[in-house]
Amino acid sequence: MKVLLNSGFSDVPVPSPYDVEDVFNFHKTLPGYAPTPLIFLNQAARALGVESILVKDEGKRFGLKAFKALGASYAVFCLLRERSGGILTPDEFLTEKGRQLSEDVTFSCATDGNHGRAVAWIARLLGRPAVIFMPQGSVPARIEAIESEGAEVIVVEGGYDEAVRCAAAGGECGKHLVIADTGYPGYMNIPRYIQLGYLTLFREVSLQLRDQGERSPDLVFLQAGVGAFASSAALFFSDPSRDPRLISVEPIAVDCLFRSAEAGDGQPHSIESAGQTIMAGLNCETPSHTAWPLIRDRFNAFVSIEDHYAAEAMQRLAVEGVVAGESGAAGLAALIALRKGKPEFLKEKLRVNHTTRILVINTEADTDPDGYYRIVGKTADEVEGIT
Ligand SMILES: Cc1ncc(COP(=O)(O)O)c(C=O)c1O
């Protein structure tokens, strides 16, 4: 495990209340929308010596087992709204109006699984085709989940960056409309919409805490692949003097944000070759250019963890009835890793003690059911008591 304290904060753009409400109001119109549960992990909090650990369970989002549909759906809505000259309303998105605005479109993206399923889902709701590019070695269950939304899946010869290149090529020649969650020079708008889309999750947390009479967390762990998800936390919790401390979590084999922070030149850096990790959703070699500056300027620390911590966190979450996949459990895994490997860092630099309230986000459920069973020894249904 590795940790790095991030010293410099500069200006993090604050999303306007309009942005947050625009995103939230849009999601509320989608079929199957419901706030995902916010659950207290009482046993883990006792074992790890903190006041409370809350987990926001995104495994329950839209029945898709991951949070990603929040970003993909909002990005597609923003694009169609632009096409309509700014007049398409959220209520009209999945009606004839939205369908007409997208009638020439084939949607596309690169994915480790979850984002691709989200893009395929929104394409299906609009009645449009989708072509999804996945890295070599993708788990069959994740490929099938995307195909079950009616999309075509193409497995490329290479890692995630290669899948991104293949998807981009289809976009450049005008064949596809690429809904990529990673920004690079010349392709920044759509990833920004996706980052905004994730704000709903944090908005729900703030409402749920308010309704339960609970105060805000002191510390939030955010697992990162290209960093789009983590950057949305930087936007939502934009004031470091008032808002929780933010910690980025990556697999130690593929920690492009950690390495970028370590380089200290303010630039995003790619990792030479893809390492192996069970945290497939976090297996990304290059930080998103739209996400990196927000993370660099707002996050308090970067943590890189070994896979066995993710497995331990999945088991601990299962004991408390939460089905978390490998990437989903990464936030709790980082807390476990710090408690075991760097307790002084946790106490002195991150100021964690028995009065600290921690928020983690379970970003996926058992998206690879076989892998889940191998690690937890139970199926998702057994964990949730629906045997
Ligand atoms: C389950 C899960 N968690 C977290 C992430 C990280 O999101 P990002 O790539 O935006 O950093 C992903 C990305 O695919 C994911 O699938």
The ligand as a MOL file (V3000), in Angstrom:
LIG
                    3D

  0  0  0     0  0            999 V3000
M  V30 BEGIN CTAB
M  V30 COUNTS 16 16 0 0 0
M  V30 BEGIN ATOM
M  V30 1 C -17.4710 0.1600 -10.1600 0
M  V30 2 C -16.6460 1.3210 -10.5220 0
M  V30 3 N -16.2000 2.1250 -9.5590 0
M  V30 4 C -15.4380 3.1940 -9.8330 0
M  V30 5 C -15.0780 3.4900 -11.1350 0
M  V30 6 C -14.1620 4.6410 -11.3660 0
M  V30 7 O -14.7320 5.6420 -12.1250 0
M  V30 8 P -13.7890 6.6060 -12.9770 0
M  V30 9 O -13.2590 5.8280 -14.1230 0
M  V30 10 O -14.6870 7.7080 -13.3460 0
M  V30 11 O -12.6770 7.0330 -12.0830 0
M  V30 12 C -15.5290 2.6730 -12.1750 0
M  V30 13 C -15.1840 2.9620 -13.5730 0
M  V30 14 O -15.4560 2.2140 -14.4800 0
M  V30 15 C -16.3250 1.5680 -11.8680 0
M  V30 16 O -16.7910 0.7370 -12.8180 0
M  V30 END ATOM
M  V30 BEGIN BOND
M  V30 1 1 1 2
M  V30 2 1 2 3
M  V30 3 2 2 15
M  V30 4 2 3 4
M  V30 5 1 4 5
M  V30 6 1 5 6
M  V30 7 2 5 12
M  V30 8 1 6 7
M  V30 9 1 7 8
M  V30 10 2 8 9
M  V30 11 1 8 10
M  V30 12 1 8 11
M  V30 13 1 12 13
M  V30 14 1 12 15
M  V30 15 2 13 14
M  V30 16 1 15 16
M  V30 END BOND
M  V30 END CTAB
M  END
